[in-house]
Every structure is written in C-alpha cells, then in structure tokens.
Amino acid sequence: MDHASALNPIEIRGSVELPATREHIELTTSDGLTLVGELATPIDRAPIATLVTLHPLPTAGGFMDSHILRKAAGRLPALAGLAVLRFNTRGTTSPRGTSDGSFDDGMGERADVAAAMDFVATRGLPNPWLVGWSFGTELALKYGLEHPIQGAILLSPPLHRATDVELAAWAHQDRRLVAIIPEHDDYLQPAEARERFAVVPETRLIAVEGGKHLWVGENMTRRVLDEIVAVVNPAALPLPTEWRS
C-alpha cells in the first residue's frame, strides 16, 4: 500500500488483495502428478493457523480461484494472521496453471489432499484446517481424518459423495467439524443438514439466512470469512472493512 492509502483507507471488498507473502507452489502426489497452487502467508508475523482450501467441482467451473477461496487468500493473511493454501486438484485449470491428471470424481483426489497435507508438514505450517467448498467438502469429509488437522470447515456441503459411514466417522473425534449451510442452498438446506449431520452430534452447524450455494455478494463473502475466522482465530474478530497501510 502506498502513502495515499494510509491517508485514504480502502474499503475491503471484491477482489481487493491485502499485503501478504504470495508464493507459487507445486505439490507432488503419491501417483506422480504435479499440482499447481499458491501459499499466502502474513508478511509481518508467523501464521497462527493454516487454511488448506479445497475448491468446488472442477467440471462445474470450480478451481483454486473460486471467489471465496481467492478472497480468503487475499484478505485473511493480513486481517487474521492466517496462512492460506490454495491449489488446483488433478486436471483443474486456473490462471495459475493446470494440474496434471484428470478429474476422478473424488477418488484419485484423495492423493491430492494428501499432497497438500505433506506440503503443510514439510513447511511446518501450524494448526492446519481443511476448508472445503461444495465438492471440496466431500474431499474434506472423506479424507480429512487421515491427516493431522485441527478440523474441517464445510461451505455448502452437498453430501453427495461422502457416505453416511464416512460422515459418522467424525463423531467423537478431537477434530472439529463446522458446517456453514446457506438457507437457499441448491443441494442441502439447513433442515436436512441438521438431520444428516445428527450422526456427528459435535458438529457446529451454522445456518446462514439468505445464503445461496455460491455465496454471491460482498455481504455473503464477509459472513463466510467471519465464520471461518471465528473458528480458527476468534481473537482477530471483528474483521475490519477498511484497510490502512
């Protein structure tokens, strides 16, 4: 930020990107694929926790730049002291590049999640949380318990690919499960979500009035990021809506 921004604070909205150390990274899977991604970390302190983000369905336009994940990386290193890891799962393309392989409907992507968690361990990134959105929630539920995570935050979980057995495995764990459910979701609305997640009584289920599956609009972006920070680093709340350098 320049001197003018210190005098004239900017509103934090849309694609505003706050200061962070941003690094292009590559992940290597156990089946020999290279996945492209980015790691964003605070520039002035060590991160308090790490968000390992898992994007929506690539065959429906999901990728590492899907807007909530891109905005988390653009804002939360500066505002909440978090590291944010984003990457394209196998066969997925974004402006960062294309990851090797091809979409495998959530099966081969097990190795993609493992590659991301191996990267977190190698870098010594602290207190990792999986943050899945839509298809990404299926990966978090199916494979998250295989890794040393603090928990998983689920944005708009459809519960299509994750089985009832895989969901029930999260019960009585020391890993936390938080489900953020839009009122008007296309796939799983709050009433049904309460029934489906009842097998994991420890789940923190947050119903968002007026929310839709894609979380369109700045108000919804802020609500989702606030809820993530409330779980991972509540001391950083309330998140500011303006930035002064």
C-alpha positions in Angstrom: 0.0 0.0 0.0 1.2 3.5 -0.8 1.2 6.7 1.3 -2.1 7.7 -0.2 -3.8 4.6 1.1 -2.7 5.4 4.6 -4.5 8.8 4.3 -7.4 7.4 2.4 -8.2 3.9 3.6 -9.6 1.5 1.1 -12.7 -0.5 1.5 -12.1 -4.2 1.7 -14.4 -5.7 -0.8 -14.5 -7.6 -4.1 -11.0 -8.5 -5.4 -9.0 -6.2 -3.1 -5.8 -8.0 -2.2 -4.2 -7.0 1.1 -0.4 -7.4 1.8 0.8 -11.0 2.1 3.8 -13.1 1.0 2.4 -15.0 -2.0 4.3 -17.9 -3.4 3.6 -20.1 -6.4 3.9 -23.7 -5.2 3.8 -27.2 -6.7 2.5 -30.3 -4.9 3.6 -33.8 -5.8 1.1 -36.6 -5.4 1.8 -40.2 -4.5 0.8 -41.2 -8.0 3.4 -38.8 -9.6 1.2 -35.8 -10.5 2.2 -32.2 -10.1 -0.5 -29.9 -8.8 -0.2 -26.1 -9.0 -1.1 -23.8 -6.3 -0.3 -20.8 -4.1 0.6 -20.2 -0.5 -0.2 -16.8 1.1 1.2 -16.0 4.5 1.4 -12.9 6.7 4.3 -10.6 5.9 4.8 -9.3 9.5 4.3 -12.4 11.7 4.2 -16.1 11.8 0.8 -17.5 10.9 -1.4 -18.6 13.8 -3.1 -21.3 11.7 -3.3 -22.6 8.2 -6.3 -23.0 5.9 -5.9 -25.8 3.4 -8.6 -25.0 0.9 -10.4 -27.5 -1.3 -12.3 -25.9 -4.2 -15.7 -26.6 -5.8 -16.4 -29.1 -8.5 -14.0 -28.5 -11.4 -16.4 -29.9 -14.0 -18.8 -27.1 -13.0 -16.2 -24.4 -13.0 -14.6 -24.8 -9.6 -10.9 -24.1 -9.2 -8.4 -22.6 -6.7 -9.6 -19.1 -7.7 -13.3 -19.7 -6.8 -14.2 -16.4 -5.3 -14.5 -17.3 -1.5 -11.2 -19.1 -1.6 -9.4 -16.3 -3.6 -10.8 -13.7 -1.2 -9.7 -15.7 1.8 -6.2 -15.7 0.4 -6.4 -12.0 -0.4 -7.6 -10.9 3.0 -7.0 -13.3 5.8 -3.2 -13.4 6.0 -3.3 -9.6 6.7 -6.5 -9.5 8.7 -6.3 -12.7 10.8 -2.7 -13.9 10.7 -3.6 -17.0 8.7 -1.7 -18.9 6.1 -3.9 -19.8 3.1 -3.0 -22.7 0.8 -4.9 -23.0 -2.5 -4.3 -25.5 -5.3 -5.9 -27.0 -8.3 -6.9 -30.6 -7.9 -5.9 -33.0 -10.6 -6.9 -31.9 -14.1 -8.1 -28.5 -12.9 -7.1 -25.3 -14.7 -6.8 -21.7 -13.4 -4.7 -18.6 -14.3 -2.0 -20.2 -12.1 -1.8 -23.1 -14.4 -3.2 -26.7 -14.9 -2.6 -29.5 -12.5 -1.6 -32.9 -14.0 -4.0 -35.7 -14.4 -7.8 -35.7 -14.8 -10.8 -35.3 -12.6 -11.6 -38.6 -10.8 -14.9 -37.8 -9.1 -13.4 -37.5 -5.7 -11.5 -40.8 -5.7 -8.0 -40.0 -7.0 -8.3 -36.7 -5.3 -7.5 -38.5 -2.1 -3.9 -38.3 -3.2 -4.3 -34.5 -3.9 -5.4 -33.9 -0.3 -2.5 -36.0 1.0 0.0 -34.0 -1.2 -1.3 -30.7 0.3 -1.0 -32.0 3.8 2.5 -33.3 3.1 3.4 -29.8 2.0 2.0 -28.3 5.2 4.1 -30.7 7.2 7.2 -30.1 5.2 6.8 -26.3 5.6 6.0 -26.6 9.3 2.8 -24.6 8.8 0.8 -24.5 12.1 -2.6 -25.7 13.1 -4.0 -26.8 9.7 -7.7 -26.7 9.0 -9.4 -28.1 5.9 -11.7 -25.6 4.3 -13.8 -27.2 1.7 -16.5 -25.6 -0.6 -19.1 -27.8 -2.2 -17.1 -30.6 -3.9 -14.2 -29.7 -1.7 -16.3 -30.6 1.4 -16.7 -34.1 0.1 -12.9 -34.4 0.0 -12.6 -33.0 3.5 -15.2 -35.4 4.9 -13.9 -38.5 3.0 -10.1 -38.0 3.7 -9.6 -35.4 6.4 -9.4 -37.8 9.2 -6.4 -39.4 7.6 -4.3 -36.3 8.4 -3.3 -34.3 11.5 -5.7 -31.5 11.1 -7.5 -29.3 13.7 -10.8 -29.9 12.0 -12.7 -29.1 8.8 -14.9 -26.2 7.8 -17.5 -27.1 5.2 -19.0 -24.4 3.0 -22.3 -25.5 1.2 -21.7 -29.3 1.7 -23.9 -31.2 -0.7 -23.2 -34.6 0.9 -23.4 -36.4 -2.4 -20.1 -38.3 -2.5 -19.3 -38.6 1.2 -21.2 -41.6 2.6 -23.1 -41.8 5.8 -20.4 -44.1 7.2 -17.6 -41.5 6.3 -19.6 -38.7 7.9 -20.3 -40.7 11.0 -16.6 -41.4 11.4 -16.2 -37.8 12.5 -18.3 -38.4 15.7 -16.4 -38.3 19.0 -13.2 -37.1 17.4 -10.8 -34.5 18.7 -11.0 -32.9 15.2 -13.8 -30.3 15.0 -16.4 -30.2 12.3 -18.1 -26.9 11.3 -20.8 -26.8 8.6 -21.9 -23.5 7.1 -25.2 -24.0 5.4 -26.9 -21.5 3.1 -30.7 -21.0 3.7 -31.4 -21.4 -0.1 -28.7 -24.0 -1.0 -29.3 -25.9 -4.2 -28.4 -29.2 -2.6 -28.6 -29.3 1.2 -30.6 -26.7 3.1 -30.4 -26.2 6.9 -33.3 -28.5 7.9 -32.0 -31.5 6.0 -28.4 -30.7 7.1 -29.5 -31.0 10.7 -30.8 -34.4 10.0 -27.8 -35.6 8.0 -25.2 -34.2 10.5 -27.0 -35.6 13.5 -24.7 -38.6 13.2 -21.9 -36.2 14.3 -23.5 -34.6 17.3 -20.4 -32.4 17.9 -20.9 -30.6 14.6 -21.3 -26.9 14.8 -23.9 -26.2 12.2 -24.3 -22.6 11.1 -27.4 -21.7 9.0 -26.9 -18.5 7.0 -30.2 -16.6 6.4 -30.4 -15.5 2.7 -27.4 -17.5 1.7 -27.1 -19.4 -1.5 -24.7 -22.2 -2.7 -22.3 -19.8 -4.4 -22.2 -17.2 -1.6 -22.6 -14.4 -4.1 -22.2 -10.8 -2.9 -19.9 -8.9 -0.6 -22.2 -9.4 2.4 -22.1 -13.2 2.0 -18.3 -13.1 1.5 -17.8 -11.3 4.7 -20.2 -13.6 6.5 -18.3 -16.7 5.4 -14.9 -15.3 6.2 -16.1 -14.1 9.6 -17.4 -17.6 10.4 -14.1 -19.1 9.3 -12.1 -16.7 11.5 -14.5 -17.3 14.4 -13.4 -20.9 14.3 -9.7 -20.6 13.6 -8.6 -17.4 15.2 -11.5 -15.7 17.0 -9.2 -13.1 18.6 -8.9 -11.5 15.2 -12.6 -10.6 15.1 -14.3 -8.3 14.2 -12.6 -8.3 10.8 -12.2 -4.6 9.6 -14.0 -3.5 6.5 -11.3 -0.9 5.7 -7.5 -1.2 5.3 -4.9 1.4 6.3 -1.3 0.5 5.5 
